[in-house]
């Protein structure tokens, strides 16, 4: 059997660890929210449930750039935009 050994410096290992952690987190979120997969656009409460976070956390994420859609004072969140934003945070 051939053995392959890869040597990484600390920075490279940390980047890979963060990337893998992000992938795992997103997959867990997807699995936990399979009931709401039928609906692409969500209100604030549904978005909190989708992300499994508190309303205050969602407010902070919005301040940090989480995309939202505002139409005539009504706010909605697009699952695809949320997933992309999350993956960009890693």
C-alpha positions, 0 to 999 in steps of 0.5 A: 500500500502506498502512503501519501503524507502532506505537510502543511504549515499552521496557516494552511492547516487553519484555512483547511480546518475553517473551510471543512468546518464551514462545509459541515455547518452548512450541511447540518443546517440543510439537514435540520431545515429540510421541512422548510426547503419548499419555501425559498423566501422567508420572513424573519421568524422563519429565517431564524428557524432556518439558521437556528439562531436567535432574533438578536443574532439575526439582527447582528448578521443583517448589520454585518451584511446578511442580504435581505429583501425589502418591498413596501416595508415587508422584509424577506430573506432568500435562502440562496442568498443566505447560503451564499453569504454564509459560505463567503464568511468562511 
